[in-house]
Amino acid sequence: MSIQFLQSRGDEAPIAIPAMGLKLLVRLPPDKTGGTLSIIETTNAPGFGPPLHRHREAEIFHVLEGEYLYEVDGKRFRAREGDLMSIPGGAAHAFVNLTNKPARQSVIIAPGLDAAGFFTELAGVMQDGRPDTDTLNAFGRKWGVEFLGPPLMP
């Protein structure tokens, strides 16, 4: 694995997807790791999270602030500040912020994903609100993401 130097202060403008209550920073892009991993930091608005989905990349979530309800392959559990969850590639998963204020997570994605490209394009797909599952899957095919259902309800 070849990792290049990068200092990320987290002060750049986030990628925002209001329909998902999401603000996202790419803290370590895959081009700095030889494609082996990427790291993002997410801020989720109260009651928001992604639709149920799956993809080939594994993810490691570290809750920095708040509390989330997760679902991974049909099993639900709560995750609080300080908790770390590893989600295997191919697992169906979703989560939702359970608190009444923004919650934050750091997410390691392996192998690396062009998160800036993915989430910028997803913001365009969701610019007029949450589209139906067929529209999301038409977008997701390019990225190897399958959208399986709606977001979790708190």
C-alpha positions as CSV (number, residue, x, y, z in Angstrom):
1,M,0.0,0.0,0.0
2,S,1.4,3.4,-1.0
3,I,0.1,6.3,1.0
4,Q,1.0,9.9,0.0
5,F,1.3,12.8,2.4
6,L,-1.9,14.8,2.9
7,Q,-3.0,17.2,5.6
8,S,-6.8,17.5,5.8
9,R,-8.1,20.1,8.2
10,G,-11.7,19.6,7.3
11,D,-12.3,23.2,6.6
12,E,-13.1,22.9,2.9
13,A,-16.7,23.3,1.7
14,P,-18.6,20.1,2.2
15,I,-20.6,18.3,-0.5
16,A,-24.2,18.8,0.6
17,I,-27.2,16.7,-0.2
18,P,-30.2,18.3,1.5
19,A,-32.7,15.6,0.5
20,M,-30.5,13.1,2.5
21,G,-29.7,15.6,5.3
22,L,-26.1,15.0,4.5
23,K,-22.9,17.1,4.5
24,L,-19.8,15.3,3.5
25,L,-16.1,16.0,3.5
26,V,-13.6,13.8,1.6
27,R,-10.7,13.6,4.2
28,L,-8.5,11.2,2.2
29,P,-9.2,10.5,-1.5
30,P,-8.2,7.2,-3.0
31,D,-5.6,8.8,-5.3
32,K,-3.5,9.4,-2.1
33,T,-3.6,5.7,-1.1
34,G,-3.0,4.0,-4.4
35,G,-6.8,3.2,-4.4
36,T,-6.6,1.0,-1.4
37,L,-8.9,3.2,0.8
38,S,-10.6,6.5,1.2
39,I,-11.8,8.3,4.2
40,I,-14.9,10.6,4.4
41,E,-16.5,12.5,7.3
42,T,-20.3,12.8,7.3
43,T,-22.7,15.0,9.2
44,N,-26.2,13.7,9.2
45,A,-29.2,15.9,10.1
46,P,-31.6,14.6,12.8
47,G,-33.8,11.8,11.4
48,F,-31.8,11.4,8.2
49,G,-29.6,8.7,6.7
50,P,-29.1,7.0,3.4
51,P,-31.5,4.6,1.7
52,L,-30.9,0.9,2.3
53,H,-28.2,-0.1,-0.2
54,R,-25.2,-2.3,-0.8
55,H,-21.9,-2.1,-2.7
56,R,-18.6,-4.1,-3.1
57,E,-16.6,-1.8,-0.8
58,A,-16.3,-2.5,2.9
59,E,-16.8,0.4,5.3
60,I,-15.7,1.1,8.8
61,F,-17.8,3.7,10.6
62,H,-16.6,5.5,13.7
63,V,-19.3,7.6,15.4
64,L,-17.7,11.0,16.3
65,E,-20.9,12.6,17.7
66,G,-24.5,11.5,18.3
67,E,-26.3,8.2,18.1
68,Y,-27.4,6.2,15.1
69,L,-29.7,3.3,14.4
70,Y,-28.0,0.9,11.9
71,E,-29.4,-2.0,9.9
72,V,-26.9,-4.5,8.4
73,D,-28.2,-7.5,6.6
74,G,-31.6,-7.2,8.4
75,K,-30.1,-6.9,11.9
76,R,-30.7,-3.6,13.8
77,F,-28.5,-2.0,16.5
78,R,-27.7,1.3,18.0
79,A,-24.3,3.0,17.7
80,R,-23.2,5.8,20.0
81,E,-20.3,8.2,20.1
82,G,-17.0,6.3,20.2
83,D,-18.5,3.1,18.6
84,L,-16.9,1.6,15.6
85,M,-18.7,-0.7,13.1
86,S,-17.2,-2.7,10.3
87,I,-19.6,-3.5,7.4
88,P,-18.4,-6.1,4.9
89,G,-18.6,-5.4,1.2
90,G,-21.9,-6.7,-0.2
91,A,-23.8,-6.3,3.0
92,A,-27.2,-4.5,2.8
93,H,-27.0,-1.6,5.1
94,A,-28.5,1.8,6.2
95,F,-28.4,4.0,9.2
96,V,-30.3,7.0,10.6
97,N,-29.4,9.8,13.1
98,L,-31.5,9.3,16.2
99,T,-30.6,12.6,17.9
100,N,-32.2,16.0,17.7
101,K,-29.0,17.6,16.5
102,P,-26.5,16.8,13.7
103,A,-24.5,13.6,14.2
104,R,-21.1,12.9,12.7
105,Q,-19.1,9.9,11.6
106,S,-15.7,9.1,10.1
107,V,-15.9,6.4,7.4
108,I,-13.1,4.4,6.0
109,I,-14.0,2.9,2.6
110,A,-11.9,0.0,1.2
111,P,-11.1,-0.4,-1.6
112,G,-11.0,3.4,-2.1
113,L,-14.0,5.1,-3.7
114,D,-14.0,8.4,-5.6
115,A,-16.4,9.8,-2.9
116,A,-16.2,13.3,-4.3
117,G,-17.4,12.1,-7.7
118,F,-20.0,9.7,-6.3
119,F,-21.6,12.2,-3.8
120,T,-21.4,15.2,-6.2
121,E,-23.3,13.1,-8.8
122,L,-25.7,11.8,-6.2
123,A,-26.4,15.5,-5.1
124,G,-27.4,16.2,-8.7
125,V,-29.7,13.2,-8.8
126,M,-31.3,14.3,-5.5
127,Q,-31.5,18.0,-6.3
128,D,-35.3,18.0,-6.5
129,G,-35.7,15.6,-3.5
130,R,-35.5,11.9,-3.0
131,P,-36.0,10.0,-6.2
132,D,-37.6,6.6,-6.5
133,T,-35.6,3.4,-6.2
134,D,-35.5,2.9,-10.0
135,T,-33.9,6.3,-10.5
136,L,-31.4,5.7,-7.8
137,N,-30.5,2.4,-9.3
138,A,-30.0,3.9,-12.7
139,F,-27.5,6.2,-11.1
140,G,-26.0,3.5,-8.9
141,R,-25.1,1.1,-11.8
142,K,-22.2,3.4,-12.8
143,W,-20.8,3.1,-9.2
144,G,-21.6,-0.5,-8.4
145,V,-24.2,0.5,-5.8
146,E,-27.6,-1.2,-5.5
147,F,-30.4,0.7,-3.7
148,L,-32.7,-1.7,-2.0
149,G,-35.2,0.4,-0.2
150,P,-36.1,3.5,1.7
151,P,-34.0,5.0,4.5
152,L,-34.5,3.7,8.0
153,M,-37.2,5.5,10.1
154,P,-36.1,6.5,13.6
